[in-house]
Amino acid sequence: MPLLALCTAGLSAASPAEASGTEVASSIPEGQQQVLFKSGTGGYGCYRIPTLVHTKDGSLLAFAEGRKAPSCGDRGDFDLVVRRSTNDGRTWSPIRVVPSGDVAPRAYGAGPVPAGMQAGSPVGRTNSAAVADLTSGTIYLLSTSNPVNNSYPRIPWVQESRDYGLTWSRPTKLEVTLTSGAIGSNWFATGPGHGIQLTGGAHHDRLVVGAHQKTQDGDYAGYLYMDPQADGSAVWHGAQRGECQAPGRRHRAGPDRLRGRQVAPGHSRALG
């Protein structure tokens, strides 16, 4: 079954676009869907966990997990893939990988290989959570990585695009936590899903992305946030208790998919 379909409304649009390209037709009826990621195409057995972001220049970026195995299980060889539209979803670029799965230690950049990982072990990319800074135009893609045959360690990363999704930086590890008492934590989840940018209040322009962390003393839901700076010096933080309504709260039943919503100027809320 297709993972992500875009419904057109009042637009003359393309015919359903396969994952391998952007075949164009003259028109499409209002309300018709376009299949952006179709199982068994583009070199992947299936696609899951979609994210859709609208950028400052009007482009649309559709992200998903490209899972190599047709069984589509939650462990395996995964890449994060993207398609881009510059005409309100009428046509879409072919699938591109950003970022791909890799092997340790290369998958972990310049830093040390995390405890529990052996050199040469395959690592997949999951949980895309994209957010656009509509002031500067920069797009941030947050994601996680974990071994293809194990849920631990699960590590958060961030990439940037300054040309509306055409090119991306290499993943940089995020040094974040949702709770100051994160003892023995080696499991983190970004999103999945799109983030938001606050439009008013004391934290105007703040970027917010839902997150979830498992520690030895419980599961925590919350946010990652960043206050963009013109010189590019801003860093991501985990939302601390009291800054938002939900972060840092322990859950007996672990949170799964977290997304943010602005409920008042300058204030955000985590939704499960």
N, C-alpha and C positions, 0 to 999 in steps of 0.2 A: 504494500500500500504506500502511496506517496506520503512523505513526512510533512511537508509544508506547502500549502497552496495559498496563493494570493488571489483575493476576490477583487475584481475590478468594478468600479462604480462610476458610470458616466464617462468612461474612457474608451477610445478606439484603441484596442490592444492586440498583442500578439496571440497566436495560437499557443496551446500548452507547450511549454519549453522543456525539453528533456534535459537531464543533468549534463549531457555532453555538449550542449550548444544552445543557440538562441534562434531557432527557426521562426520566421516571421510570417504572419498572415495579414491580410488586408484589414480585417476588423474582427471583433469578438463581441457577442451580445453582452449587454450590461449585466453584471453579476456573475459572469463566467469566471471559473477558476483557472489559474495557471499552476501546473505542477512544477515546482522548482527543484525538488530533490526526489528522485524516483528510485526505489530499491532496485538493485541489479544493474545500475548504470554508473558511468563515471569511474569504474574500478572499485566500487563498494557494494557489499552485499545489502546494506541498508543504511538509512540515515535516521538520526534521532536528535532530540533536544534543539529545536530551532530558536533562533534569535533574529529579530528584524529591527534595524536601526535606520532612522532618517537623518541625514547629515546636513551641515550648514549650506552646502551648495545644492541641496535638493536631491542628492543621490540616495538610493535605497541599498542597504547592504543586508543580505540574508545569510546567516551563518547556520551551520549544523555540524553535528558529529558525523563524520564518514566512518562507518564501521565495516571492516573488511569482510567479516564472516556473515553469511546470509542468516545465521541463527539470531543475530542482533542482540547477543547477550551483553550484560553490563561490564564484562571484562573482555579484553582482547586488544587487537591492533587497531587503534583509532587515530584519525587525523581530525583537525578542525578545518572545515571548508567554507568558502564564501562565494556567493554570486552577487553581482552588482548591476543595478539598473540606473540609468541617467535620464529616463523619460517616464517617470511615475509608474514604473512597473510594466510598461508595454513590452519591452524586450529586456533580456538579461544576458550578462556575460556567461561564458562557460565557467565551470567549477574551477576554483583555484584553492590550493592548500595553504593554510595559514593558522597555526603552525602544523608541522607534521610530527608524527610519532618518531622516536629516535631510540638510541641505546645509551645506557650509562657508560662512561661519565658525561659524554657529549650532551646528553639531554638536559643536564643540569648546569650548563653554561660554565662560567669560570669558577663557580663555587665547588666545594667538596661534594662527593657523592653521599647522599643521606644514609644514615644508619639503616642497615637491612638491605641495601642495594649492592649488587656485585657488578663489576665492570663487564660490559657486554650485555647486560640484561635489557630487554626491550621495554620501552616506556611509551604509553599512549597519552593522547591529549584529549581532555574532556571539558564539559561544563562551560561553554562559551557564554560570556556575559558582557555585552558590548554597551558602551555609552558614548554619546557624542557631546563634545563641548561646543555649543552653538555660538560661543563668543569667538574662540580662536579657530574653530574648525577641526581641531584635533579629535580623532576617534581613538578610544581606548578599548582594547579587547582583553578582558580578564578571563583566565582559564585555570584549569588544574591539570596536573600530571600524576600518573601512578603506574606502577608496573603492570604489564598486560595480564599477568596471572595473579595479581594480588591487589587488594584495596589500599594497602599501606606500603610506603608512605605516600600520602596524597598532598601535593604541594601547590600553592597558588602562584600564578604568574601574571604579568601584564605586558602587552605590546601596544605600540602606538602607530597610527597612520596620520601623516600630515598632508596627504594628497587625496583625501576623501576615499580611502580604501584601495587605491591603486598599488601601493607598496606598504610594507609593514616592517617595523623594527624586529630584531630578535627578541624572544621572550626574556624578561628580567624577573627574577624571583622576588616575590613580595614578602617582606619581613613584617607580617601583621599578625595580630591575635585579637579575638573578640573578648577575652577576659584576662585580667592581670594574673589570675591564678591558673594559667594553662599549663598544668603539670603533665609532662609526658605526651604532649599533643603532637601527633604526626598525621592528622587527617583534617583536611580543610576542603570546603566546597564553595566555589563562586557561583552565584545565581542558582541555577542557570536562568537565562532570560535577559532582557535588556535592563539597563540602569536608567536613572533619571538625572536631570539637572534642575536644581531648585531655581525658582524664578523670582523669589522675593525674600524679604527678611534679612536677618543678620548674616546669613550664610548664602546670600544670593550668588548664583553660579556654581555652588558646590555640586560635585558629581557624587552620586550615591548608587551603590550596587549591593544587592542582597547577598548574604553569606551565611555559612553554617560551619561550625567547628566542633569536633569531638575531642574531648579530653578525658583523662582518667577519672575526673570527678563529675562528668556529665556532658550533655550536648547543649550547645549554645547557638541561638539564632541572633543575627544582627546585621550590621552593615559594614562595608568598606566605603570610605569616603576620601575625597581629595578636593582641596580648594585650589583651582588652577592659578598659576602665577605666570606673568608675561615672560619671565626669564626661563621658564621651564623647570624651576627648582622645586616645585610642589611634589610631595610624596603622599602615598596612600596610607591611611590609618584604619585600624579597627575601631568601630564606634563603641565608646565606653558607656557604662551605665549612667543614665541620666541625660545623655545627649539626644537619644531618640526614645520612642515609646517601648520598643521591644528588645533591643540588643542586650546581651549579657544575661538574659533570663534563662534559667534552666528548664528543660523540657523533659518530662518523663517519657513521652513518645518523641523520638528525635525528629526535628524539622527536616523537610525534604527540599522543596523548591522555594527559594525566598526571592521576593521581588519588592521593590520600593514603590511607594506612592506618596505624593505630596498632599497632605491633608490640610495645611494652612501655610501662609507665606513663611518660608524658611524652615518648615518643620516636615519631617518625613516619618514614615511608619513602615515596619516590616510586615509583609503579608506572606503567610505560608501557603 
